[in-house]
Amino acid sequence: MKFSYIFLFVFTVSGQLFAEDVTTREKNQESINDSKRAAKQANREFEDKTCELVNGKMVCALKKVKHSAEKSTDKIQDAAD
């Protein structure tokens, strides 16, 4: 009888430790993903602001539409995380 209580206790504690480890990994991965998305967004905004200096307005308009679509895709992915 004592053996079953000990087994149950060890099983419960090990399960909690594993669950906490997974959440820590998930939180770390989420923060990494957020940092990447922020860097990409800053790069896109920089390209949008400096595009007309280098390229024509039509090329820049297309790039801005593309960046807008990528921004909305990133928001959807972020909401899914």
C-alpha positions as CSV (number, residue, x, y, z in Angstrom):
1,M,0.0,0.0,0.0
2,K,2.8,2.4,0.9
3,F,4.5,1.6,-2.4
4,S,1.5,2.8,-4.4
5,Y,1.3,6.1,-2.5
6,I,5.0,6.7,-3.1
7,F,4.6,5.8,-6.8
8,L,1.6,8.2,-7.1
9,F,3.5,11.0,-5.4
10,V,6.6,10.6,-7.6
11,F,4.5,10.3,-10.8
12,T,2.6,13.5,-9.9
13,V,5.7,15.6,-9.1
14,S,7.6,14.4,-12.2
15,G,4.6,15.3,-14.3
16,Q,4.4,18.8,-12.9
17,L,8.1,19.4,-13.4
18,F,7.8,18.3,-17.1
19,A,4.8,20.5,-17.6
20,E,6.7,23.6,-16.2
21,D,9.6,22.8,-18.5
22,V,7.5,22.8,-21.5
23,T,5.8,26.1,-20.7
24,T,9.2,27.7,-20.1
25,R,10.4,26.5,-23.5
26,E,7.2,27.7,-25.1
27,K,7.5,31.1,-23.5
28,N,11.1,31.4,-24.7
29,Q,10.2,30.4,-28.2
30,E,7.3,32.9,-28.2
31,S,9.6,35.8,-27.1
32,I,12.1,34.8,-29.8
33,N,9.3,34.8,-32.4
34,D,8.1,38.2,-31.2
35,S,11.6,39.7,-31.5
36,K,12.0,38.3,-35.0
37,R,8.6,39.8,-36.0
38,A,9.5,43.2,-34.5
39,A,12.8,43.2,-36.4
40,K,11.1,42.3,-39.7
41,Q,8.5,45.0,-39.2
42,A,11.0,47.6,-38.4
43,N,12.9,46.7,-41.6
44,R,9.8,46.8,-43.7
45,E,8.9,50.3,-42.3
46,F,12.4,51.5,-43.1
47,E,12.2,50.2,-46.6
48,D,8.8,51.8,-47.1
49,K,10.1,55.2,-46.0
50,T,13.3,55.1,-48.0
51,C,11.9,53.4,-51.1
52,E,10.9,56.5,-53.1
53,L,14.4,57.9,-52.8
54,V,15.8,55.0,-54.7
55,N,13.0,53.6,-56.8
56,G,9.9,55.0,-58.5
57,K,6.6,55.5,-56.9
58,M,4.9,52.6,-58.6
59,V,7.6,50.1,-57.4
60,C,7.2,51.5,-53.9
61,A,3.5,51.2,-54.0
62,L,3.7,47.5,-54.8
63,K,6.2,47.0,-52.1
64,K,4.0,48.8,-49.5
65,V,1.1,46.5,-50.5
66,K,3.3,43.5,-50.1
67,H,4.6,44.7,-46.7
68,S,1.0,45.4,-45.6
69,A,0.0,41.8,-46.4
70,E,3.1,40.4,-44.6
71,K,2.2,42.6,-41.6
72,S,-1.3,41.1,-41.4
73,T,0.0,37.6,-41.8
74,D,2.4,38.2,-38.9
75,K,-0.5,39.5,-36.8
76,I,-2.5,36.3,-37.5
77,Q,0.5,34.1,-36.7
78,D,1.1,36.1,-33.5
79,A,-2.5,35.6,-32.5
80,A,-2.2,31.9,-33.1
81,D,0.8,31.7,-30.8
